Amino acid sequence: MKKFILKIVVFAIPILLLAYGLDVYLSNNLRKSNTFAHLEYPIWNDVLEGNLNADILIHGSSRAWVHFDPKILEDVLQLTAYNLGVDGHTFNMQYLRHKLALKYNDKPQMIIHSVDATTLQKGDFFNSEQILPYMLWEKDFQEFTSEYESYSYFDYNLPLLRYYSQTEAISTAFKMNMSSNNNPQIRVKGYQGQERTWNSDFDKAKKLMKGFEVKIDETLKMKFDRYLKDCKANNIEVVLVYAPLYSEGKAFIKNEEVLINTYQKFAETYGFAFFDFTNDDICNDKAYFYNARHMNKLGAELFTKKLATKIKTEINIDSIKN
């Protein structure tokens, strides 16, 4: 029996070593892509490699990464900034990115958190390919994403297995190994302004439903509370910001007032600021939006200037700098 087990071990070890080697090869090359997985790899790389170097971190969903321009915040507030908005995700993935940012980088002085109708909703694992190069090597990914159905326990813990059927990811890894050309850095400090005009997304939504009622997930709500509590304990100033919505889009959300009251209560509990821009003049002009929930570059830059001015006026920036 011992000889049989020994033979299995001797047989398995070379296979595992080869699998780890191929895994390292694919993962190291895949993460070089600035465009695959909806542009998320450069952001994860900066987080995990300790390259954020930011006094201000911006958290949120796509409404963070297309709305908050770090350069404008830096110019007005004289503090460095980095946008960690993660496309298509609610607070669970935002919290993971926050945890890893603090784990591998210096603590920020301020966090601007973009909150909205989806922040406290339980979401799906949109763009699950974004964790492919990291999930075997960083166990926090398993803790925060294993509740989704995209990957199994073995995908998180055995080399190479998660790449099965990921033909586009594998092809991208080989391309990155052969050449780094045609790999533009599109998101600058995590931000990408959208050169777009108003489209038909909202009209399609209105045809499908008369309105949208947000269901707050109690588990996420408790996580959000814990997150704010930890920030308070670590002397990190948090600014909750509800960025502009096109006015008809705001009216489309049936329980918008409940959401705003929820964020207002969180802010009051921990002594943080909550800035609600959903009634700003920007919200009445389609020229600043490409759909009801997302501003274009013109709107984002105007909004960020307004936000930076409001922060400078209403928050003691000097105390944060010191």
C-alpha positions in Angstrom: 0.0 0.0 0.0 2.9 2.4 0.9 4.5 1.7 -2.5 1.3 2.4 -4.3 0.9 5.8 -2.5 4.5 6.6 -3.2 4.0 5.9 -6.9 1.0 8.2 -6.9 3.0 11.0 -5.2 5.9 10.6 -7.5 3.5 10.7 -10.5 1.6 13.7 -9.2 4.5 16.0 -8.2 5.7 16.6 -11.8 2.2 17.2 -13.0 1.6 19.8 -10.2 4.9 21.5 -10.8 4.1 21.8 -14.5 0.6 23.1 -13.7 2.0 25.7 -11.4 4.5 26.7 -14.0 1.9 27.1 -16.7 -0.4 28.9 -14.2 2.4 31.4 -13.4 3.1 31.9 -17.1 -0.6 32.6 -18.0 -1.3 34.7 -15.0 1.8 36.9 -15.2 1.1 37.6 -18.9 -2.6 38.0 -18.7 -2.4 40.6 -16.0 -0.3 42.8 -18.4 -3.4 43.4 -20.5 -4.8 46.9 -20.1 -8.0 46.1 -22.1 -9.0 42.5 -21.3 -11.7 42.0 -18.5 -13.2 45.5 -19.0 -10.0 47.3 -18.3 -9.7 46.1 -14.7 -6.3 44.5 -14.6 -4.2 47.7 -14.4 -6.3 48.7 -11.3 -5.9 45.3 -9.6 -2.2 45.4 -10.4 -1.7 48.8 -8.8 -3.7 47.7 -5.7 -1.8 44.4 -5.2 1.7 45.8 -6.1 1.3 48.8 -3.7 1.3 51.4 -6.5 -1.7 53.5 -5.4 0.3 56.3 -3.6 -2.9 58.2 -3.0 -4.2 60.5 -0.2 -7.7 60.0 -1.6 -9.2 56.7 -2.8 -12.4 56.7 -4.7 -14.7 53.6 -4.3 -17.8 52.6 -6.1 -19.1 51.0 -9.3 -18.9 52.1 -12.9 -20.5 55.3 -11.7 -17.3 55.9 -9.8 -14.8 55.1 -12.5 -16.5 57.2 -15.2 -17.6 60.1 -12.9 -14.8 61.0 -10.6 -11.7 62.5 -12.2 -8.7 62.2 -9.9 -6.7 64.9 -11.7 -9.3 67.5 -11.0 -9.5 66.4 -7.3 -5.7 66.7 -7.1 -5.6 70.1 -8.6 -8.3 71.6 -6.3 -7.5 69.8 -3.1 -3.7 69.4 -3.4 -4.0 65.8 -2.4 -3.1 62.8 -4.6 -6.1 60.6 -5.7 -6.8 57.2 -7.3 -10.1 55.9 -8.6 -10.8 52.3 -7.6 -14.3 52.1 -9.1 -15.1 48.5 -10.2 -17.4 48.1 -13.2 -20.7 46.4 -12.7 -20.3 45.6 -9.0 -22.1 46.5 -5.8 -20.4 46.9 -2.4 -19.1 43.3 -2.0 -16.4 43.7 -4.7 -15.9 47.3 -3.7 -15.2 46.1 -0.2 -12.7 43.5 -1.4 -10.8 46.2 -3.4 -10.8 48.4 -0.3 -9.4 45.6 1.9 -6.6 44.8 -0.5 -5.8 48.5 -1.0 -5.2 48.9 2.7 -3.4 45.6 2.9 -0.7 46.5 0.3 -0.7 50.3 0.2 -0.3 53.2 2.6 -3.5 54.2 4.4 -5.4 57.0 2.6 -6.4 60.2 4.4 -9.8 60.3 2.7 -12.2 58.0 0.9 -14.8 59.3 -1.5 -17.4 56.6 -1.8 -19.8 56.8 -4.7 -23.1 55.4 -3.4 -26.3 54.9 -5.4 -29.3 52.6 -6.0 -27.2 49.5 -6.5 -24.5 49.9 -3.8 -26.3 47.8 -1.2 -27.9 45.4 -3.6 -26.8 41.8 -3.9 -25.3 41.6 -7.4 -24.0 38.9 -9.8 -20.4 38.3 -10.6 -20.1 40.5 -13.6 -16.8 40.3 -15.5 -15.6 37.3 -13.5 -12.5 37.1 -15.7 -11.0 40.1 -13.8 -9.8 37.8 -11.0 -8.3 35.0 -13.1 -4.6 36.1 -12.7 -4.9 36.6 -9.0 -7.3 34.2 -7.4 -4.9 31.3 -6.8 -2.3 33.5 -5.2 -4.4 35.9 -3.1 -6.9 34.2 -0.8 -9.0 37.3 -0.1 -10.5 36.8 -3.6 -11.9 33.4 -2.5 -13.4 34.9 0.7 -15.2 37.7 -1.2 -16.2 36.0 -4.5 -16.8 32.3 -3.7 -20.5 33.1 -2.9 -20.9 33.7 -6.6 -21.4 30.7 -9.0 -18.6 31.5 -11.4 -15.8 29.4 -9.7 -15.6 26.3 -7.6 -13.5 25.6 -4.5 -10.9 23.8 -6.7 -10.6 26.8 -9.1 -9.4 28.9 -6.2 -7.0 26.2 -4.9 -5.6 24.1 -7.7 -3.3 25.6 -10.4 -4.5 25.9 -14.0 -8.0 24.5 -13.5 -9.7 27.8 -13.6 -8.3 28.4 -17.1 -10.2 25.5 -18.5 -12.4 26.8 -21.4 -11.1 30.4 -20.9 -9.8 30.5 -24.5 -9.9 34.2 -24.9 -8.0 34.7 -21.7 -5.4 32.2 -22.7 -5.1 33.8 -26.1 -4.6 37.2 -24.5 -1.9 35.8 -22.3 0.1 34.5 -25.2 -0.3 37.8 -27.1 0.9 39.7 -24.1 4.0 37.5 -23.9 4.8 38.0 -27.6 4.2 41.7 -27.8 3.2 44.6 -25.5 2.2 46.7 -28.5 -1.4 47.7 -29.0 -2.0 47.7 -25.3 -2.9 51.3 -24.4 -3.4 52.4 -20.8 -7.0 53.6 -21.1 -7.9 54.2 -17.4 -5.7 56.9 -15.9 -5.4 56.5 -12.1 -8.5 54.3 -12.5 -10.6 56.9 -14.2 -11.9 56.9 -17.8 -14.0 59.8 -19.1 -16.6 58.7 -21.6 -16.7 60.5 -25.0 -20.3 59.6 -25.6 -23.7 61.1 -26.2 -27.2 60.2 -25.1 -28.2 56.7 -26.2 -31.4 54.6 -26.1 -30.7 52.6 -22.9 -33.2 54.5 -20.8 -36.0 54.2 -23.4 -35.4 50.4 -23.5 -35.6 50.2 -19.7 -38.9 52.1 -19.7 -40.4 49.7 -22.2 -39.5 46.7 -20.0 -40.8 48.1 -16.7 -42.7 51.1 -15.2 -40.1 51.7 -12.5 -37.4 50.1 -10.5 -37.6 49.3 -6.8 -34.3 48.7 -5.0 -34.0 45.9 -2.6 -31.3 46.5 0.1 -29.4 43.4 1.0 -29.1 43.3 4.8 -25.8 41.4 4.8 -24.3 44.1 2.5 -25.8 46.8 4.7 -24.0 45.3 7.7 -20.8 45.0 5.8 -21.1 48.7 4.8 -21.6 49.6 8.4 -18.5 47.6 9.5 -16.5 49.3 6.7 -17.5 52.8 7.9 -16.8 51.9 11.5 -13.3 50.6 10.6 -12.6 53.8 8.6 -13.6 55.9 11.6 -11.4 53.8 13.9 -8.5 54.3 11.5 -9.0 58.1 11.2 -9.9 57.8 7.5 -12.3 60.6 6.5 -15.1 59.2 4.4 -17.3 61.3 2.0 -20.4 59.5 0.8 -21.4 61.0 -2.6 -24.5 60.3 -4.6 -23.4 61.5 -8.1 -25.9 63.0 -10.5 -28.6 61.0 -12.2 -30.5 62.2 -15.2 -33.8 63.6 -13.7 -36.1 61.1 -15.4 -33.8 58.3 -14.3 -34.1 59.4 -10.7 -37.9 59.4 -10.9 -37.7 55.9 -12.4 -36.4 54.5 -9.0 -39.5 54.0 -6.9 -37.8 54.1 -3.4 -35.1 56.6 -4.1 -35.9 58.5 -0.9 -35.4 55.4 1.2 -31.9 55.0 -0.3 -30.9 58.6 0.3 -32.2 58.4 3.9 -30.1 55.2 4.4 -26.9 56.9 3.3 -27.7 60.0 5.3 -28.2 58.0 8.5 -24.8 56.2 7.9 -23.1 59.5 7.5 -24.7 60.9 10.7 -23.8 57.8 12.7 -20.1 58.1 12.0 -19.8 61.9 11.6 -19.0 61.7 7.9 -20.3 63.9 5.1 -23.0 62.9 2.6 -23.3 65.0 -0.5 -26.4 64.3 -2.7 -26.0 65.7 -6.2 -29.2 64.0 -7.6 -30.9 67.4 -7.6 -28.0 69.3 -9.1 -28.6 71.4 -12.3 -26.5 68.8 -14.2 -29.3 66.3 -13.8 -31.7 68.3 -16.1 -29.5 68.3 -19.2 -29.0 65.2 -21.4 -25.8 66.9 -22.8 -24.0 65.7 -19.7 -25.2 62.0 -19.9 -24.9 59.0 -22.2 -27.7 57.2 -20.2 -29.8 57.9 -17.2 -27.2 56.6 -14.7 -23.9 57.6 -16.4 -22.5 61.0 -17.3 -20.2 61.5 -20.2 -16.7 63.1 -19.9 -18.2 66.6 -20.1 -20.6 65.9 -17.3 -18.1 64.0 -15.2 -15.5 66.9 -15.3 -18.1 69.5 -14.4 -19.4 67.3 -11.6 -15.9 66.6 -10.2 -15.1 70.3 -10.1 -18.3 70.9 -8.1 -17.5 68.0 -5.8 -13.9 69.2 -5.2 -15.1 72.7 -4.4 -17.7 71.4 -2.0 -15.2 69.2 -0.2 -12.7 72.1 0.0 -15.5 74.4 1.4 -17.2 72.0 3.9 -14.4 69.7 5.1 -11.2 70.7 6.9 -8.7 69.7 4.3 -5.8 71.0 6.3 -6.5 68.6 9.2 -6.5 65.7 6.7 -3.2 66.8 5.2 -1.6 66.9 8.6 
